[in-house]
Amino acid sequence: MERDRELAKLINVLRRISRAASHAGWSRDQAAARFCALQYNKVLARIAEIEPAVATLFVALPENASADVIRIAAHELGAYFEDEASPAATSGFRARVHGCGSRRAWAGRVRFGSCW
């Protein structure tokens, strides 16, 4: 139970890292991207302690990794645990990362919860 709780928290942090990296890429803020890479590496190290199999699948990012690479890496690491983490921790992960899921209207049509 404690493992699941910590994984849920770490997945939440990965979601926030992904969002911050997306913003850093948009604003071209290298310092923010560097911070995101460092945080990602810390989360990856902790997850590798909890789940050793992760260490063979995911690698630490260099400090100078691009914001897009950081965003993708955080999203993929979070996706690895989607099926076993609590629903509250993973709900909306894809929607927030890709910016989908809100109400959209186009030419008289309205779609909810999907990307175009």
C-alpha positions as CSV (number, residue, x, y, z in Angstrom):
1,M,0.0,0.0,0.0
2,E,2.8,2.4,0.9
3,R,4.5,1.6,-2.5
4,D,1.3,2.5,-4.4
5,R,0.9,5.7,-2.5
6,E,4.4,6.8,-3.2
7,L,4.1,5.9,-6.9
8,A,1.0,7.9,-7.1
9,K,2.8,10.9,-5.7
10,L,5.8,10.4,-8.0
11,I,3.5,10.2,-11.0
12,N,1.9,13.4,-10.0
13,V,5.4,15.0,-9.9
14,L,6.1,13.6,-13.4
15,R,2.9,15.2,-14.6
16,R,4.0,18.6,-13.2
17,I,7.5,18.2,-14.7
18,S,6.0,17.5,-18.1
19,R,3.8,20.6,-17.9
20,A,6.8,22.7,-16.7
21,A,9.0,21.4,-19.5
22,S,6.2,22.2,-22.0
23,H,6.2,25.8,-20.7
24,A,10.0,25.9,-20.7
25,G,10.0,24.9,-24.3
26,W,7.4,27.4,-25.2
27,S,9.2,30.3,-23.4
28,R,12.7,29.0,-24.5
29,D,13.8,29.2,-20.9
30,Q,17.0,27.1,-20.6
31,A,17.3,27.4,-16.9
32,A,13.7,26.0,-16.4
33,A,14.5,23.2,-18.8
34,R,17.6,22.3,-16.9
35,F,15.7,22.3,-13.6
36,C,13.1,20.0,-15.1
37,A,15.8,17.6,-16.3
38,L,17.3,17.6,-12.8
39,Q,13.9,16.9,-11.2
40,Y,13.1,14.2,-13.7
41,N,16.4,12.5,-12.8
42,K,15.7,12.6,-9.1
43,V,12.2,11.1,-9.6
44,L,13.6,8.4,-11.9
45,A,16.2,7.5,-9.3
46,R,13.6,7.2,-6.6
47,I,11.3,5.1,-8.9
48,A,14.3,2.9,-9.8
49,E,14.7,2.2,-6.0
50,I,11.1,1.2,-5.7
51,E,10.9,-0.7,-9.0
52,P,14.3,-1.9,-10.2
53,A,13.0,-3.0,-13.6
54,V,12.6,0.7,-14.5
55,A,16.4,1.2,-14.4
56,T,16.8,-1.0,-17.5
57,L,14.0,0.8,-19.5
58,F,14.6,4.4,-18.7
59,V,17.8,6.5,-18.6
60,A,18.7,9.7,-16.8
61,L,18.6,12.8,-19.0
62,P,21.6,15.1,-19.5
63,E,21.2,18.5,-17.9
64,N,21.2,20.1,-21.3
65,A,18.3,18.0,-22.6
66,S,15.7,19.9,-24.6
67,A,12.4,20.8,-23.0
68,D,10.6,18.6,-25.5
69,V,12.8,15.5,-24.7
70,I,12.1,16.1,-20.9
71,R,8.4,16.4,-21.5
72,I,8.4,13.1,-23.5
73,A,10.5,11.3,-21.0
74,A,8.3,12.4,-18.1
75,H,5.2,11.3,-19.9
76,E,6.6,7.9,-20.9
77,L,7.8,7.2,-17.4
78,G,4.4,8.1,-16.0
79,A,2.7,5.9,-18.6
80,Y,4.7,2.9,-17.4
81,F,2.8,2.9,-14.2
82,E,-0.6,4.0,-15.5
83,D,-2.3,0.6,-15.0
84,E,-1.2,0.1,-11.4
85,A,-1.2,3.6,-9.8
86,S,-4.3,4.9,-8.2
87,P,-6.9,6.3,-10.6
88,A,-6.7,9.8,-9.0
89,A,-3.0,10.0,-9.7
90,T,-3.2,9.0,-13.3
91,S,-6.5,10.5,-14.4
92,G,-6.0,13.2,-16.9
93,F,-2.3,12.5,-17.4
94,R,-2.6,12.3,-21.1
95,A,-5.1,15.1,-21.3
96,R,-2.9,17.5,-19.4
97,V,0.3,16.6,-21.2
98,H,-1.2,16.9,-24.7
99,G,-3.6,19.7,-23.8
100,C,-6.7,17.7,-24.8
101,G,-9.9,17.0,-23.0
102,S,-11.5,20.4,-22.8
103,R,-14.6,21.5,-24.7
104,R,-13.9,22.4,-28.3
105,A,-16.2,23.9,-30.9
106,W,-15.6,24.0,-34.7
107,A,-18.0,24.8,-37.5
108,G,-21.1,24.3,-35.3
109,R,-19.9,21.1,-33.8
110,V,-18.8,20.6,-30.2
111,R,-16.6,17.8,-29.0
112,F,-15.9,16.9,-25.4
113,G,-12.8,15.2,-24.1
114,S,-10.9,14.5,-27.3
115,C,-8.2,15.9,-29.5
116,W,-8.8,17.0,-33.0
